[in-house]
Structures are given as structure tokens and as C-alpha cells.
């Protein structure tokens, strides 16, 4: 980040890192400074005081609107600016940044694959799924960290670990490279082809199931026969695949099995 020198740099840096998600998205924070309300740019620290009118060209703006204009015109908007940050800060690879740009532009999976030169649409779908899993993991991690910093109340001296957290840790901790290697091993005719075998190891199962669930449309209700047909085209033992998709929380169904759908 481009920050001023000295104590001011530390102060602005703390504002950025302590800002809630809503403020990080808009790029500025609002706080009282004595009797004055001030809007701070989270990127460069510039201040805009409420009650003062700011001018850009022939147009006059009140402080908050001008702060938003400043973020867009000077820093290119927070979406673009955040993507310029180093991987060690965002955890995003260059490919993932490119995909996020494509998603923001509402490109289809086929258009994104062509734009980024990454092969088939199924590859884009897998990356999209991985990014959504990162969001889930980040939310859980944030909740766990906040709870870890809280002291347990007198009525709850012990903390139990929910099964969901265990599942996320063991089943979804797969790197992009591991995922690509697993799919290449078990889908020998390409990602849209049949599955050569269903592995026993947990991590490999997860990669395959996350890939197979992309063959179903989100928001659509399927009959059991339709589910079976899609899975049988991938692997003869479609019953096993269907059961694991449900057990791993990727596929849901009515109690009577009359309808199935992708679980979000």
C-alpha cells in the first residue's frame, strides 16, 4: 500500500486493517473527530469533512459523495485496488484475480475460459467453486478467531468443536495444484469425461465430488432418475456417487427422495 511516512502511516494502516468489510468495499470510513464528522480514505488517508462542499470540475459534492468519488477516480475503485495487493495479503493467485475480474464483468464460464486461456469451462467452474469455498472458510475462521479471543462464560467452561468445522478442515483443505493433479489422474479423458475409479482417500474424494457437482445446475430441482443419469454418465456406480454427494453436503433432497438440488 502507498501510505504516508511515520506515525501517520501506522495510523492509516490500522484504519485499513481494522475496517469492517462494508467499509473496505466502499474504500472510506466515517468517524467523529471532536465535533466534526470526517470521512477517511482507507487507501491514502485523505480526509473529507462533513459540512464542507468539494468541487470537481463544474460539479459540487458533499463530503461523503466526494470521498466515494475520490476512491474511484484516484485509486481506481476498491475492487481494482484490492486486486493490486500482494498475494501474501489477499491469498489470491494471479489466475484467481483474473477470474474475479471476469466474474465482475459477468462473463460466462466459456467467455472467461477464452479470455484467460485456461481451457475448458469445467476448469472455470472448478475455480469458481474453489473461490466460494474460500469465502466459507474465511467466515468460519473469522468466527473461530473472534470466539478464541473471547473468554468463556462461567456456565460454559468447556468449548466443543462442531463437526462442521472438522469437515471443512479435513475435506476442503485442497490446494489448486492438488485439485488439478487429482482430476487429471481420475478423469483421464478430460474433466468432462468419465471417472476412471472412485478413490478411497478423503481428499481425492472431495476433489472429485466438487468437480461432479458442477455438472448440475444451481437452482434446478432434479428427479432421482435425472440425478442417476448424470452420475451414471460419469461412473457406473452412480448410487455411491449420489450418496457421497449428499453426505458431503454438496447435494440435498426431499425426505422422500422425490427431488434433488445442488446445496449452496
C-alpha positions in Angstrom: 0.0 0.0 0.0 1.1 3.6 -0.7 1.0 5.1 2.8 2.5 8.3 4.3 5.6 8.1 6.3 6.0 7.9 10.1 3.2 7.8 12.7 0.5 8.8 10.1 1.4 5.6 8.1 0.8 3.5 11.2 -2.5 5.2 11.9 -3.8 4.8 8.4 -2.6 1.2 8.2 -4.5 0.4 11.4 -7.7 2.1 10.0 -7.4 -0.1 6.9 -6.9 -3.4 8.7 -9.5 -2.7 11.4 -12.2 -1.6 8.9 -15.2 -3.8 8.6 -15.9 -5.4 5.3 -18.6 -2.8 4.4 -16.0 0.0 4.7 -13.3 -2.0 2.9 -15.7 -2.4 -0.1 -16.5 1.4 -0.2 -12.9 2.4 0.5 -13.5 5.0 3.2 -14.5 5.1 6.9 -16.6 7.6 8.8 -15.7 8.8 12.4 -16.1 11.7 14.7 -13.1 14.0 15.2 -14.2 16.2 18.1 -17.4 18.0 16.9 -16.6 17.2 13.2 -17.6 14.2 11.2 -14.8 13.1 8.9 -14.6 10.6 6.0 -11.1 9.0 5.7 -9.9 7.3 2.5 -8.6 3.8 3.6 -6.1 3.8 0.8 -4.2 7.1 1.2 -5.7 8.6 4.4 -7.1 11.8 2.8 -9.8 13.4 4.9 -13.1 14.9 3.8 -15.1 16.9 6.5 -18.8 16.8 6.6 -20.3 20.3 6.1 -17.6 21.3 3.5 -18.6 21.3 -0.1 -16.0 19.9 -2.5 -15.7 20.7 -6.2 -14.7 18.5 -9.1 -14.8 20.4 -12.4 -18.1 22.1 -12.5 -19.8 19.8 -10.1 -20.1 20.3 -6.3 -20.2 17.4 -3.9 -20.9 16.9 -0.2 -18.2 15.2 1.8 -19.2 11.5 1.7 -20.1 11.6 -2.0 -16.7 13.2 -2.7 -14.9 10.6 -0.7 -16.5 7.9 -2.8 -15.6 9.8 -6.0 -12.0 10.1 -4.7 -11.7 6.3 -4.2 -13.0 5.7 -7.7 -11.1 8.4 -9.6 -7.7 8.4 -7.7 -7.4 4.7 -6.7 -9.5 3.1 -9.5 -12.2 1.8 -7.1 -11.7 -0.7 -4.2 -12.2 -3.8 -6.3 -9.4 -3.0 -8.6 -7.2 -1.6 -5.9 -7.6 -4.6 -3.6 -6.6 -6.9 -6.5 -3.3 -5.0 -6.8 -2.3 -6.1 -3.3 0.3 -8.8 -3.0 -0.7 -12.5 -2.7 0.6 -12.7 0.8 -2.1 -10.1 1.8 -5.0 -11.4 -0.2 -4.2 -15.1 -0.6 -5.2 -14.7 -4.3 -3.1 -16.1 -7.2 -2.8 -14.1 -10.5 -5.2 -16.6 -12.1 -7.8 -16.2 -9.3 -7.5 -12.4 -9.7 -8.2 -12.8 -13.4 -11.2 -15.0 -12.7 -12.6 -12.5 -10.3 -12.2 -9.8 -12.9 -14.1 -12.0 -15.4 -16.9 -12.7 -12.8 -17.3 -9.0 -12.1 -17.7 -8.4 -15.8 -20.4 -11.1 -15.8 -18.6 -13.2 -18.4 -19.9 -16.7 -18.9 -17.7 -19.6 -18.0 -16.9 -20.1 -21.7 -16.0 -16.5 -22.2 -13.9 -16.5 -19.0 -12.0 -19.6 -20.2 -11.3 -18.0 -23.6 -10.3 -14.6 -22.0 -7.9 -16.2 -19.6 -6.7 -19.0 -21.8 -7.3 -21.7 -19.2 -9.0 -24.4 -21.3 -12.5 -25.8 -20.7 -15.5 -24.3 -19.0 -15.3 -27.0 -16.4 -12.0 -25.6 -15.3 -13.6 -22.2 -14.7 -16.4 -23.8 -12.8 -14.0 -25.6 -10.5 -12.1 -22.4 -9.8 -15.4 -20.6 -9.1 -16.3 -23.4 -6.7 -12.9 -23.1 -5.0 -13.3 -19.3 -4.5 -16.7 -19.8 -3.0 -15.2 -22.4 -0.6 -12.6 -19.8 0.4 -15.4 -17.4 1.3 -17.0 -20.1 3.6 -13.6 -20.9 5.2 -12.8 -17.2 5.8 -16.2 -16.7 7.5 -15.6 -19.7 9.8 -12.0 -18.7 10.5 -13.1 -15.2 11.4 -15.8 -16.6 13.8 -13.4 -19.0 15.4 -10.8 -16.3 15.9 -13.3 -13.9 17.5 -14.5 -16.7 19.8 -10.9 -17.6 20.7 -10.3 -14.0 21.8 -13.5 -14.1 24.0 -13.3 -15.5 27.5 -15.8 -18.4 28.1 -18.6 -17.5 30.4 -18.8 -19.2 33.9 -21.6 -21.5 32.6 -19.5 -22.8 29.7 -16.0 -23.8 30.9 -15.5 -26.2 28.0 -15.6 -25.5 24.3 -16.7 -28.2 21.9 -15.6 -28.3 18.3 -18.6 -28.6 15.9 -18.5 -31.4 13.3 -18.9 -28.8 10.6 -15.5 -27.2 11.4 -13.9 -30.7 11.3 -15.4 -31.4 7.9 -14.2 -28.1 6.5 -10.7 -28.7 7.8 -10.3 -32.3 6.6 -12.5 -32.4 3.4 -12.0 -29.0 1.8 -8.3 -28.2 2.6 -7.1 -28.8 -1.0 -4.8 -26.6 -2.9 -5.4 -25.7 -6.6 -2.5 -27.7 -7.7 -3.6 -30.8 -5.7 -7.1 -30.4 -7.2 -5.8 -30.2 -10.8 -3.5 -33.2 -10.2 -6.3 -35.3 -8.7 -8.7 -34.5 -11.6 -6.0 -35.2 -14.1 -5.4 -38.7 -12.5 -9.1 -39.8 -12.3 -10.6 -38.1 -15.4 -8.1 -39.5 -17.9 -10.3 -38.4 -20.9 -10.5 -34.8 -19.7 -12.6 -33.0 -17.0 -15.8 -33.5 -18.9 -15.2 -37.2 -19.4 -15.9 -40.3 -17.3 -14.3 -41.1 -13.9 -11.8 -44.0 -14.1 -12.3 -45.0 -10.5 -13.7 -43.6 -7.2 -10.8 -43.3 -4.7 -10.8 -44.2 -1.1 -8.7 -41.3 0.2 -10.8 -38.4 1.6 -9.0 -35.6 -0.1 -9.3 -37.2 -3.5 -13.0 -38.0 -3.0 -13.6 -34.3 -2.2 -11.9 -33.1 -5.4 -13.9 -35.5 -7.5 -17.2 -34.7 -5.8 -16.7 -31.0 -6.0 -16.0 -31.5 -9.7 -19.0 -33.7 -10.4 -21.4 -31.3 -8.6 -20.6 -28.8 -11.3 -22.4 -31.0 -13.8 -25.7 -30.0 -12.2 -27.4 -26.6 -12.5 -27.7 -24.5 -9.4 -31.3 -23.7 -8.5 -32.8 -26.5 -10.5 -34.8 -29.4 -9.0 -33.9 -32.9 -10.3 -35.8 -36.2 -10.1 -33.8 -39.2 -8.8 -33.8 -40.6 -12.3 -32.2 -37.4 -13.7 -29.6 -37.4 -10.9 -28.8 -41.0 -11.6 -28.5 -40.4 -15.4 -25.9 -37.6 -15.0 -23.9 -39.5 -12.5 -24.0 -42.8 -14.4 -22.5 -41.0 -17.4 -19.5 -40.3 -15.2 -19.2 -43.6 -13.3 -21.2 -46.9 -13.4 -21.7 -46.9 -9.6 -23.9 -43.8 -9.6 -25.6 -44.8 -6.3 -22.3 -44.5 -4.4 -21.6 -41.1 -6.0 -25.1 -39.9 -5.2 -24.7 -41.0 -1.5 -21.4 -39.3 -1.1 -22.6 -36.0 -2.7 -25.4 -35.9 -0.1 -23.1 -37.0 2.8 -20.6 -34.3 1.9 -23.2 -31.6 1.8 -23.0 -30.9 -1.9 -26.4 -32.3 -2.9 -29.6 -32.1 -0.9 -33.0 -33.8 -1.4 -36.6 -34.0 -0.2 -37.2 -36.6 2.6 -39.0 -38.9 0.2 -36.2 -38.6 -2.4 -38.6 -37.1 -5.0 -36.5 -34.1 -5.7 -32.7 -33.3 -5.5 -30.9 -30.0 -5.9 -27.4 -28.5 -5.6 -26.8 -27.4 -2.0 -25.5 -23.8 -1.8 
